[in-house]
Protein backbone atom coordinates (compact mmCIF):
# COMPACT_ATOMS: atom_id res chain seq x y z
CA UNK A 1 0.00 0.00 0.00
CA UNK A 2 1.37 3.39 -0.97
CA UNK A 3 0.47 6.25 1.35
CA UNK A 4 1.04 9.88 0.42
CA UNK A 5 0.72 12.60 3.05
CA UNK A 6 0.69 16.26 2.07
CA UNK A 7 2.02 18.17 5.06
CA UNK A 8 4.85 17.31 7.42
CA UNK A 9 3.80 18.79 10.73
CA UNK A 10 1.47 17.70 13.57
CA UNK A 11 -1.37 15.95 11.75
CA UNK A 12 0.70 14.63 8.88
CA UNK A 13 3.46 13.04 10.93
CA UNK A 14 1.07 11.73 13.60
CA UNK A 15 -0.67 9.87 10.78
CA UNK A 16 2.61 8.72 9.26
CA UNK A 17 3.75 7.18 12.55
CA UNK A 18 0.47 5.30 13.05
CA UNK A 19 0.71 3.90 9.54
CA UNK A 20 4.33 2.90 10.23
CA UNK A 21 3.31 1.10 13.42
CA UNK A 22 0.34 -0.79 11.96
CA UNK A 23 1.24 -1.52 8.33
CA UNK A 24 4.68 -3.08 8.15
CA UNK A 25 4.54 -3.22 4.35
CA UNK A 26 3.60 0.43 3.98
CA UNK A 27 5.38 2.75 1.59
CA UNK A 28 4.96 6.21 3.13
CA UNK A 29 5.82 9.44 1.32
CA UNK A 30 5.33 12.82 2.96
CA UNK A 31 5.48 16.07 1.02
CA UNK A 32 6.00 19.47 2.64
CA UNK A 33 6.69 22.77 0.92
CA UNK A 34 8.83 23.99 3.82
CA UNK A 35 12.13 22.77 5.23
CA UNK A 36 10.99 21.88 8.75
CA UNK A 37 9.04 18.83 9.87
CA UNK A 38 7.14 18.08 13.07
CA UNK A 39 7.65 21.20 15.16
CA UNK A 40 5.72 22.97 17.90
CA UNK A 41 4.41 26.18 16.39
CA UNK A 42 2.88 27.25 19.70
CA UNK A 43 6.36 27.61 21.22
CA UNK A 44 7.64 30.06 18.61
CA UNK A 45 6.54 33.35 20.28
CA UNK A 46 8.80 32.50 23.23
CA UNK A 47 11.86 32.50 20.97
CA UNK A 48 11.63 36.29 20.73
CA UNK A 49 12.35 36.93 24.41
CA UNK A 50 14.77 34.04 24.84
CA UNK A 51 12.65 31.68 26.93
CA UNK A 52 13.13 29.29 24.04
CA UNK A 53 16.71 29.95 22.86
CA UNK A 54 16.28 29.07 19.16
CA UNK A 55 13.37 28.48 16.81
CA UNK A 56 14.84 25.10 15.87
CA UNK A 57 14.47 23.98 19.50
CA UNK A 58 10.74 23.40 18.91
CA UNK A 59 11.47 20.75 16.25
CA UNK A 60 10.46 17.27 17.43
CA UNK A 61 11.98 15.30 14.56
CA UNK A 62 13.60 16.37 11.31
CA UNK A 63 12.73 15.00 7.88
CA UNK A 64 16.07 13.17 7.89
CA UNK A 65 15.25 11.50 11.22
CA UNK A 66 11.89 10.27 9.92
CA UNK A 67 13.68 8.84 6.92
CA UNK A 68 16.61 7.26 8.72
CA UNK A 69 14.77 5.82 11.74
CA UNK A 70 11.38 4.90 10.27
CA UNK A 71 11.98 4.59 6.54
CA UNK A 72 9.49 7.36 5.75
CA UNK A 73 10.29 9.16 2.50
CA UNK A 74 9.99 12.62 4.07
CA UNK A 75 10.58 15.26 1.43
CA UNK A 76 11.07 18.98 2.02
CA UNK A 77 10.58 21.74 -0.54
CA UNK A 78 7.78 19.88 -2.33
CA UNK A 79 4.76 22.12 -2.89
CA UNK A 80 1.59 20.31 -3.98
CA UNK A 81 -0.58 22.33 -6.36
CA UNK A 82 -3.20 19.85 -7.56
CA UNK A 83 -4.87 16.59 -6.54
CA UNK A 84 -6.49 14.24 -9.05
CA UNK A 85 -8.74 12.02 -6.95
CA UNK A 86 -9.86 9.92 -9.93
CA UNK A 87 -6.39 8.94 -11.14
CA UNK A 88 -5.05 9.10 -7.58
CA UNK A 89 -2.14 11.40 -8.33
CA UNK A 90 -0.85 14.58 -6.69
CA UNK A 91 1.04 17.19 -8.69
CA UNK A 92 3.36 19.97 -7.64
CA UNK A 93 6.80 21.52 -7.95
CA UNK A 94 10.09 21.56 -6.07
CA UNK A 95 10.50 24.95 -4.43
CA UNK A 96 14.26 25.20 -5.01
CA UNK A 97 14.27 24.39 -8.74
CA UNK A 98 10.62 24.83 -9.85
CA UNK A 99 10.92 21.33 -11.28
CA UNK A 100 7.49 19.67 -11.53
CA UNK A 101 6.76 16.36 -9.83
CA UNK A 102 3.86 13.93 -9.55
CA UNK A 103 3.20 11.20 -7.02
CA UNK A 104 0.61 8.42 -7.22
CA UNK A 105 -1.11 7.06 -4.13
CA UNK A 106 -3.37 4.33 -2.81
CA UNK A 107 -4.32 6.40 0.25
CA UNK A 108 -3.90 10.15 0.51
CA UNK A 109 -3.95 12.44 3.55
CA UNK A 110 -4.39 16.20 3.24
CA UNK A 111 -2.61 17.71 6.26
CA UNK A 112 -1.52 21.07 4.90
CA UNK A 113 -2.46 23.08 7.97
CA UNK A 114 -3.37 26.74 7.89
CA UNK A 115 -1.80 29.89 6.50
CA UNK A 116 -1.67 33.30 8.19
CA UNK A 117 -4.53 35.50 7.09
CA UNK A 118 -3.30 38.76 5.59
CA UNK A 119 -4.66 42.06 6.80
CA UNK A 120 -3.77 43.73 3.50
CA UNK A 121 -2.73 42.54 0.05
CA UNK A 122 1.05 42.15 -0.13
CA UNK A 123 1.05 43.42 -3.69
CA UNK A 124 -0.31 46.77 -2.55
CA UNK A 125 2.39 47.23 0.10
CA UNK A 126 5.65 45.56 -1.00
CA UNK A 127 7.58 47.02 1.93
CA UNK A 128 10.23 45.46 4.12
CA UNK A 129 9.54 45.18 7.82
CA UNK A 130 6.04 43.64 7.55
CA UNK A 131 5.97 40.15 9.00
CA UNK A 132 3.68 37.20 9.67
CA UNK A 133 4.22 34.77 12.51
CA UNK A 134 3.52 31.06 12.17
CA UNK A 135 6.59 29.18 10.97
CA UNK A 136 10.23 28.78 11.94
CA UNK A 137 11.36 31.00 9.00
CA UNK A 138 8.84 33.67 10.10
CA UNK A 139 10.29 33.53 13.61
CA UNK A 140 13.89 33.71 12.45
CA UNK A 141 13.10 36.66 10.17
CA UNK A 142 11.58 38.63 13.05
CA UNK A 143 14.32 37.73 15.51
CA UNK A 144 17.05 38.72 13.06
CA UNK A 145 15.51 42.19 12.85
CA UNK A 146 14.92 42.75 16.55
CA UNK A 147 18.31 44.24 17.40
CA UNK A 148 17.51 47.20 15.14
CA UNK A 149 13.96 47.68 16.43
CA UNK A 150 12.64 49.88 19.22
CA UNK A 151 8.94 49.85 18.38
CA UNK A 152 6.65 47.07 17.13
CA UNK A 153 3.07 47.36 15.90
CA UNK A 154 0.93 44.23 16.07
CA UNK A 155 -2.17 44.06 13.89
CA UNK A 156 -4.75 41.90 15.64
CA UNK A 157 -5.73 40.87 19.15
CA UNK A 158 -6.07 37.08 19.19
CA UNK A 159 -3.96 34.31 20.70
CA UNK A 160 -0.73 34.93 18.80
CA UNK A 161 -1.09 38.72 18.97
CA UNK A 162 -1.39 38.63 22.77
CA UNK A 163 1.54 36.25 23.16
CA UNK A 164 3.65 38.45 20.88
CA UNK A 165 2.70 41.56 22.86
CA UNK A 166 4.15 39.86 25.94
CA UNK A 167 7.32 38.52 24.33
CA UNK A 168 8.17 41.73 22.46
CA UNK A 169 7.68 43.69 25.69
CA UNK A 170 9.86 41.25 27.61
CA UNK A 171 12.51 41.73 24.92
CA UNK A 172 12.55 45.46 25.68
CA UNK A 173 10.46 46.72 22.77
CA UNK A 174 7.65 49.25 22.84
CA UNK A 175 4.50 47.59 21.59
CA UNK A 176 1.31 48.90 20.04
CA UNK A 177 -1.67 46.73 19.10
CA UNK A 178 -4.23 47.91 16.54
CA UNK A 179 -7.63 46.23 16.47
CA UNK A 180 -10.64 46.66 14.25
CA UNK A 181 -13.00 45.72 17.08
CA UNK A 182 -13.63 46.84 20.63
CA UNK A 183 -11.69 44.10 22.44
CA UNK A 184 -8.82 41.66 22.36
CA UNK A 185 -9.54 37.92 22.58
CA UNK A 186 -12.81 37.91 20.65
CA UNK A 187 -13.49 34.36 21.83
CA UNK A 188 -14.20 35.82 25.30
CA UNK A 189 -17.05 37.96 26.52
CA UNK A 190 -16.20 41.62 26.95
CA UNK A 191 -16.11 41.56 30.76
CA UNK A 192 -13.30 38.99 30.60
CA UNK A 193 -11.47 40.80 27.81
CA UNK A 194 -11.49 43.98 29.92
CA UNK A 195 -9.22 42.26 32.44
CA UNK A 196 -6.72 41.62 29.65
CA UNK A 197 -6.99 45.27 28.57
CA UNK A 198 -6.04 46.32 32.09
CA UNK A 199 -3.11 43.90 32.15
CA UNK A 200 -1.80 45.17 28.80
CA UNK A 201 -2.01 48.77 29.95
CA UNK A 202 -0.20 48.00 33.21
CA UNK A 203 2.59 46.32 31.25
CA UNK A 204 3.00 49.32 28.94
CA UNK A 205 1.33 47.97 25.81
CA UNK A 206 -0.62 50.57 23.84
CA UNK A 207 -3.89 49.19 22.47
CA UNK A 208 -5.84 51.04 19.77
CA UNK A 209 -9.46 49.86 19.44
CA UNK A 210 -12.10 50.32 16.75
CA UNK A 211 -9.78 51.44 13.97
CA UNK A 212 -9.74 49.99 10.49
CA UNK A 213 -6.35 49.37 8.92
CA UNK A 214 -6.02 51.27 5.63
CA UNK A 215 -2.39 50.80 4.70
CA UNK A 216 1.30 51.19 5.46
CA UNK A 217 3.67 54.08 4.87
CA UNK A 218 7.30 54.05 3.79
CA UNK A 219 9.37 53.95 0.59
CA UNK A 220 11.37 50.76 1.00
CA UNK A 221 10.77 49.83 4.65
CA UNK A 222 7.58 50.37 6.62
CA UNK A 223 7.69 53.52 8.76
CA UNK A 224 4.06 53.89 9.87
CA UNK A 225 0.68 52.19 10.02
CA UNK A 226 -2.22 54.16 8.60
CA UNK A 227 -5.76 53.72 9.90
CA UNK A 228 -8.96 55.61 9.18
CA UNK A 229 -8.17 57.92 12.11
CA UNK A 230 -4.40 58.39 12.30
CA UNK A 231 -0.89 57.48 11.19
CA UNK A 232 1.15 55.53 13.78
CA UNK A 233 4.96 55.50 13.46
CA UNK A 234 6.65 52.12 13.94
CA UNK A 235 9.82 50.19 13.13
CA UNK A 236 8.21 46.91 12.14
CA UNK A 237 4.72 45.43 11.80
CA UNK A 238 3.55 41.92 12.63
CA UNK A 239 0.20 40.94 11.17
CA UNK A 240 -1.56 38.48 13.49
CA UNK A 241 -5.18 38.50 12.36
CA UNK A 242 -5.78 34.76 12.38
CA UNK A 243 -5.33 31.86 9.99
CA UNK A 244 -7.24 30.17 7.20
CA UNK A 245 -7.10 26.59 5.90
CA UNK A 246 -4.37 25.98 3.35
CA UNK A 247 -6.59 24.23 0.82
CA UNK A 248 -6.73 26.43 -2.28
CA UNK A 249 -4.88 23.71 -4.24
CA UNK A 250 -7.90 21.40 -3.83
CA UNK A 251 -10.09 23.46 -6.15
CA UNK A 252 -11.73 21.22 -8.79
CA UNK A 253 -10.64 18.09 -6.88
CA UNK A 254 -14.20 17.13 -5.90
CA UNK A 255 -13.31 17.39 -2.21
CA UNK A 256 -16.03 19.16 -0.23
CA UNK A 257 -15.09 22.01 2.09
CA UNK A 258 -16.74 24.33 4.57
CA UNK A 259 -17.31 27.93 3.49
CA UNK A 260 -13.92 28.94 4.88
CA UNK A 261 -12.12 26.25 2.86
CA UNK A 262 -11.64 23.67 5.63
CA UNK A 263 -11.94 20.15 4.23
CA UNK A 264 -15.15 18.47 5.37
CA UNK A 265 -14.42 15.14 7.06
CA UNK A 266 -16.50 12.42 8.70
CA UNK A 267 -15.61 10.79 12.07
CA UNK A 268 -13.13 8.51 10.27
CA UNK A 269 -11.41 11.60 8.80
CA UNK A 270 -12.55 10.60 5.30
CA UNK A 271 -13.32 13.31 2.77
CA UNK A 272 -15.99 13.30 0.08
CA UNK A 273 -13.57 11.54 -2.31
CA UNK A 274 -12.71 7.88 -1.91
CA UNK A 275 -9.29 7.03 -0.44
CA UNK A 276 -8.67 10.66 0.51
CA UNK A 277 -8.47 11.77 4.16
CA UNK A 278 -7.85 15.10 5.86
CA UNK A 279 -6.76 16.14 9.34
CA UNK A 280 -5.55 19.10 11.39
CA UNK A 281 -5.76 22.82 10.72
CA UNK A 282 -6.91 22.27 7.12
CA UNK A 283 -9.89 20.11 8.16
CA UNK A 284 -13.26 20.53 9.84
CA UNK A 285 -13.63 19.80 13.56
CA UNK A 286 -16.92 18.47 14.89
CA UNK A 287 -18.01 20.57 17.88
CA UNK A 288 -19.82 18.46 20.46
CA UNK A 289 -21.52 21.37 22.22
CA UNK A 290 -22.68 23.06 19.01
CA UNK A 291 -23.51 19.66 17.46
CA UNK A 292 -22.12 20.69 14.10
CA UNK A 293 -18.91 20.94 12.10
CA UNK A 294 -16.70 23.83 13.13
CA UNK A 295 -13.20 25.17 12.58
CA UNK A 296 -11.03 25.70 15.65
CA UNK A 297 -7.41 25.06 14.60
CA UNK A 298 -5.30 23.89 17.54
CA UNK A 299 -2.24 21.68 17.85
CA UNK A 300 -3.97 19.25 20.19
CA UNK A 301 -6.74 18.60 17.68
CA UNK A 302 -4.28 18.28 14.80
CA UNK A 303 -2.34 15.57 16.60
CA UNK A 304 -5.49 13.66 17.56
CA UNK A 305 -7.02 13.86 14.10
CA UNK A 306 -3.71 12.90 12.49
CA UNK A 307 -3.35 9.84 14.69
CA UNK A 308 -6.88 8.68 13.88
CA UNK A 309 -6.49 9.38 10.18
CA UNK A 310 -3.39 7.19 10.14
CA UNK A 311 -5.21 4.35 11.87
CA UNK A 312 -8.15 4.51 9.47
CA UNK A 313 -5.87 4.71 6.44
CA UNK A 314 -4.06 1.60 7.68
CA UNK A 315 -7.36 -0.28 7.96
CA UNK A 316 -7.91 0.05 11.71
CA UNK A 317 -11.29 1.77 12.16
CA UNK A 318 -11.53 4.41 14.85
CA UNK A 319 -13.52 7.62 15.22
CA UNK A 320 -12.68 11.20 16.05
CA UNK A 321 -15.09 12.03 18.85
CA UNK A 322 -15.08 15.78 18.40
CA UNK A 323 -13.96 18.84 20.32
CA UNK A 324 -15.49 21.16 22.89
CA UNK A 325 -13.41 24.18 21.89
CA UNK A 326 -10.87 24.25 24.73
CA UNK A 327 -8.13 26.86 24.57
CA UNK A 328 -5.76 28.56 26.98
CA UNK A 329 -3.16 31.28 26.71
CA UNK A 330 -0.80 33.29 28.87
CA UNK A 331 -0.57 37.06 28.57
CA UNK A 332 1.96 38.52 31.00
CA UNK A 333 0.71 37.57 34.49
CA UNK A 334 -2.72 36.40 33.33
CA UNK A 335 -3.86 32.92 32.41
CA UNK A 336 -6.93 32.95 30.17
CA UNK A 337 -9.06 29.95 29.31
CA UNK A 338 -12.28 29.04 27.56
CA UNK A 339 -14.06 25.79 26.81
CA UNK A 340 -17.44 25.20 25.21
CA UNK A 341 -19.54 28.25 24.37
CA UNK A 342 -19.64 31.81 25.65
CA UNK A 343 -22.96 33.56 26.22
CA UNK A 344 -23.09 35.16 22.77
CA UNK A 345 -22.53 31.77 21.13
CA UNK A 346 -25.22 30.20 23.30
CA UNK A 347 -27.67 32.92 22.27
CA UNK A 348 -26.80 32.40 18.61
CA UNK A 349 -27.42 28.67 19.00
CA UNK A 350 -30.87 29.43 20.39
CA UNK A 351 -30.47 27.56 23.68
CA UNK A 352 -32.49 28.41 26.78
CA UNK A 353 -29.76 28.87 29.35
CA UNK A 354 -28.64 30.18 32.71
CA UNK A 355 -25.27 31.61 33.80
CA UNK A 356 -23.37 32.38 36.94
CA UNK A 357 -20.17 34.39 37.42
CA UNK A 358 -18.08 33.78 40.49
CA UNK A 359 -14.76 34.83 42.03
CA UNK A 360 -12.77 32.38 44.12
CA UNK A 361 -9.23 31.77 45.29
CA UNK A 362 -6.99 29.35 43.44
CA UNK A 363 -6.33 27.57 46.74
CA UNK A 364 -7.36 27.85 50.40
CA UNK A 365 -7.68 31.52 51.30
CA UNK A 366 -5.67 31.14 54.53
CA UNK A 367 -2.69 29.61 52.71
CA UNK A 368 -0.06 32.17 51.52
CA UNK A 369 -0.12 33.41 47.95
CA UNK A 370 -3.79 32.97 47.13
CA UNK A 371 -4.77 34.48 43.75
CA UNK A 372 -8.26 35.34 42.56
CA UNK A 373 -9.95 33.43 39.74
CA UNK A 374 -12.97 34.74 37.83
CA UNK A 375 -15.19 32.03 36.34
CA UNK A 376 -18.38 32.11 34.32
CA UNK A 377 -20.33 28.91 33.76
CA UNK A 378 -23.24 28.49 31.33
CA UNK A 379 -25.72 25.60 31.34
CA UNK A 380 -29.01 24.58 29.72
CA UNK A 381 -31.95 25.85 31.71
CA UNK A 382 -34.14 22.74 31.57
CA UNK A 383 -31.62 19.89 31.69
CA UNK A 384 -28.72 21.66 33.44
CA UNK A 385 -26.35 20.20 30.83
CA UNK A 386 -23.12 22.20 30.82
CA UNK A 387 -22.52 24.48 27.83
CA UNK A 388 -19.35 26.41 28.55
CA UNK A 389 -16.94 28.16 30.87
CA UNK A 390 -14.62 31.16 30.73
CA UNK A 391 -11.94 31.63 33.36
CA UNK A 392 -9.19 34.15 34.02
CA UNK A 393 -6.65 34.62 36.78
CA UNK A 394 -2.98 34.44 37.67
CA UNK A 395 -2.75 30.84 38.89
CA UNK A 396 -4.80 27.66 38.62
CA UNK A 397 -6.68 28.36 35.39
CA UNK A 398 -5.43 25.26 33.57
CA UNK A 399 -6.56 22.85 36.31
CA UNK A 400 -10.15 24.12 36.32
CA UNK A 401 -10.32 24.48 32.56
CA UNK A 402 -9.30 20.86 31.98
CA UNK A 403 -11.77 19.56 34.54
CA UNK A 404 -14.59 21.50 32.91
CA UNK A 405 -13.54 20.45 29.40
CA UNK A 406 -13.72 16.83 30.53
CA UNK A 407 -17.17 17.47 31.99
CA UNK A 408 -18.32 18.96 28.67
CA UNK A 409 -16.95 16.03 26.69
CA UNK A 410 -18.89 13.67 28.95
CA UNK A 411 -22.06 15.80 28.69
CA UNK A 412 -22.24 16.28 32.42
CA UNK A 413 -24.74 18.50 34.21
CA UNK A 414 -24.27 21.28 36.71
CA UNK A 415 -25.25 18.93 39.51
CA UNK A 416 -22.70 16.33 38.31
CA UNK A 417 -19.88 18.77 39.09
CA UNK A 418 -20.67 18.42 42.78
CA UNK A 419 -19.95 14.68 42.66
CA UNK A 420 -16.44 15.02 41.20
CA UNK A 421 -13.73 13.69 43.51
CA UNK A 422 -11.19 16.48 42.98
CA UNK A 423 -7.88 16.82 44.76
CA UNK A 424 -7.63 18.95 47.88
CA UNK A 425 -4.88 20.26 50.11
CA UNK A 426 -4.56 23.91 51.20
CA UNK A 427 -1.63 24.72 48.85
CA UNK A 428 -3.64 23.45 45.87
CA UNK A 429 -7.34 23.97 46.43
CA UNK A 430 -10.20 24.69 48.77
CA UNK A 431 -12.34 21.84 50.04
CA UNK A 432 -14.77 22.85 47.30
CA UNK A 433 -13.01 23.57 44.01
CA UNK A 434 -14.01 26.92 42.42
CA UNK A 435 -16.09 25.21 39.74
CA UNK A 436 -17.85 23.22 42.45
CA UNK A 437 -18.36 26.34 44.55
CA UNK A 438 -20.15 27.87 41.59
CA UNK A 439 -22.33 24.79 41.06
CA UNK A 440 -23.01 24.47 44.79
CA UNK A 441 -24.56 27.95 44.91
CA UNK A 442 -27.29 26.78 42.50
CA UNK A 443 -28.63 24.07 44.84
Order of alpha helices (4+ residues) and beta strands (2+ residues): beta-alpha-beta-alpha-beta-beta-beta-beta-beta-beta-beta-alpha-beta-alpha-beta-alpha-beta-beta-beta-beta-beta-beta-beta-beta-beta-alpha-beta-beta-alpha-beta-beta-beta-alpha-alpha-alpha
